[in-house]
Amino acid sequence: MDVTETGAVVSVVAALAILAGLAGVVVPGLPALPLCWGGVLVWALFGDADAGRWLVLAAATVVALGGTVVKYAWPGRNLKRAGVPTSTLLVGALLGLVGFFVIPVVGLVIGFVGGIFLMERLRLGDTRLAWPATKRAVGAAGLSMLIEFLSGVVIGALWVSGLILT
């Protein structure tokens, strides 16, 4: 495969977008599933015109939309059942973002968990009650990230299959 070939360049750009999307699951500011889907879109639009590419794009669209809905609905339902309010998660996310820049690499996790614990401690008035709620919120955030990552992996697998078969 010659690097000057348009198809090769388009495939490399698509692969980089999908990899950036997978990294976007843990890196704040990178929209994970839109990047993965966008890589497949670029590949379908600018690669060799082929019906198989459009089928791969359609399947990737279904996975991206489904993954986006499920990543919010499933963990959110679990948190509502546990009684953890949305404001707690928002403060956790905000402090996680701040922590990411203050303490590189581990600051995201430290800020997120610390923010959730702080809000739950203030809301519930007891440290012993705040910790279980914090664990549930962190578990829900982890589940959301796992769903998003697996959706991105499925999109990547669809793209690789399309790359091989078309």
Secondary structure as the mmCIF struct_conf table of DSSP 4:
data_model
#
loop_
_struct_conf.conf_type_id
_struct_conf.id
_struct_conf.beg_label_comp_id
_struct_conf.beg_label_asym_id
_struct_conf.beg_label_seq_id
_struct_conf.end_label_comp_id
_struct_conf.end_label_asym_id
_struct_conf.end_label_seq_id
TURN_TY1_P TURN_TY1_P1 VAL A 3 THR A 4
BEND BEND1 GLU A 5 GLU A 5
HELX_RH_AL_P HELX_RH_AL_P1 THR A 6 ALA A 23
TURN_TY1_P TURN_TY1_P2 GLY A 24 VAL A 26
BEND BEND2 VAL A 27 VAL A 27
TURN_TY1_P TURN_TY1_P3 PRO A 28 GLY A 29
HELX_RH_AL_P HELX_RH_AL_P2 ALA A 32 PHE A 46
BEND BEND3 GLY A 47 GLY A 47
HELX_RH_AL_P HELX_RH_AL_P3 ALA A 51 ALA A 82
TURN_TY1_P TURN_TY1_P4 GLY A 83 GLY A 83
HELX_RH_AL_P HELX_RH_AL_P4 THR A 86 VAL A 102
BEND BEND4 ILE A 103 ILE A 103
TURN_TY1_P TURN_TY1_P5 PRO A 104 VAL A 106
HELX_RH_AL_P HELX_RH_AL_P5 GLY A 107 LEU A 124
BEND BEND5 GLY A 125 GLY A 125
HELX_RH_AL_P HELX_RH_AL_P6 THR A 127 LEU A 165
#
